């Protein structure tokens, strides 16, 4: 999808440049050096976002029949309910939103009390605001809601989800790569009474930056894999999870789906050509089935997960959302959990699903760091048994940012091209980036909310 988008965009830019050159030839030569920089500025400011859907389409989120739904109105910039607020900690307001003319050039957003939630340039249609953490103001009729660069419908629907505090249950977090657990659930696991973190892969691909140390491609990949394997076991301690409850399985990036499709076949690393998973597993708290022969295959992966389920007996497993998060390793991690749960004598009760990437929007959550997380675009109905969106304090957000700053894969400066783009967007679109780090995840993941789709296991 991204390749097709880039190909089409290059074609359109080439046509635009040709028209500018022709215009200069027909009218005045000085138009070419004047218009070409303006074309580049316009592209960087307003047309560089990777959004693969119409911004005027409705978001489609389906909630279970047992979800409390309350009619609401927005009058005089305040949210008013037709009846007392239902019991529940996760509050999602379904509204209709329409960007103003200025909202095609500056990010339209909604101010919710002291929070802010952003939407696409030119957005129009059904959207979902996250009001979790603001129940007291809602119940008192004092929650202010006002659109900036957009208009909001007067009528709305409040969806209220009443969940137990999953932080007080036995938790297991499945992370396809080092940093996935921190991106999705640092706030949760740092406050959990009992959490285990299992990282499936070494994260050794895309290691070109490590060649600056004089390494060949394979050696660079091995170094990156060792560093990220260390990250997966060391950084959770910052959130209070000891290394005795962290496991690195050592499988190889972009191979999980193939391993599950052909469980008896070995799939070595595409980047380092290594075919033994044991070197990065030596510090695991105890041996797992894959340690016997060290082969990167689906049978060992499922055996490892079954052993971990039966040993720790988690009631709740946090895992990528296989429909919203398109990364092949993330989809395969969810599939592996389902297969392992069927084989295991221990059956978890709940899956909490997270999305660190989206199919069709690489900027979600939109807007500055430190604010709330509105629901993501969904152009086909996304079903779940519920939503759970715990609230993170400013102190917890800073701790989460520092956890990300320790991740080797999130360190370093962005390319010159991206830095220039940020300067242009700051000047013309009004966007801001956090001081905690250059990587886009410091903006996307450091938020007032973490958000999970609740799904009961089907055994």
HUQUI-V576521 format. One record per run of one state. SS is the DSSP state (h for helix, s for strand, l for the rest). FROM is the first residue (numbers start at 1). TO is the last residue. If there is no record, write none. Layout:
<<SS:FROM:TO> <SS:FROM:TO>>
This chain:
<<l:1:1> <h:2:26> <l:27:29> <h:30:46> <l:47:50> <s:51:51> <l:52:60> <s:61:62> <l:63:67> <s:68:75> <l:76:77> <s:78:81> <l:82:89> <s:90:99> <l:100:101> <h:102:104> <l:105:108> <s:109:112> <l:113:114> <s:115:118> <l:119:123> <s:124:130> <l:131:134> <h:135:139> <l:140:143> <s:144:148> <l:149:149> <s:150:152> <l:153:154> <s:155:161> <l:162:165> <h:166:168> <l:169:169> <s:170:175> <l:176:179> <h:180:189> <l:190:193> <s:194:201> <l:202:207> <h:208:213> <l:214:216> <h:217:239> <l:240:242> <h:243:245> <s:246:251> <l:252:255> <h:256:261> <l:262:275> <s:276:276> <l:277:277> <h:278:281> <l:282:288> <h:289:291> <l:292:294> <s:295:295> <l:296:297> <h:298:312> <l:313:315> <s:316:320> <l:321:327> <h:328:343> <l:344:349> <s:350:354> <l:355:360> <s:361:361> <l:362:381> <s:382:383> <l:384:385> <s:386:388> <l:389:390> <s:391:391> <l:392:393> <h:394:406> <l:407:407> <h:408:410> <l:411:415> <h:416:428> <l:429:440> <h:441:444> <l:445:448> <s:449:449> <l:450:451> <s:452:456> <l:457:459>>
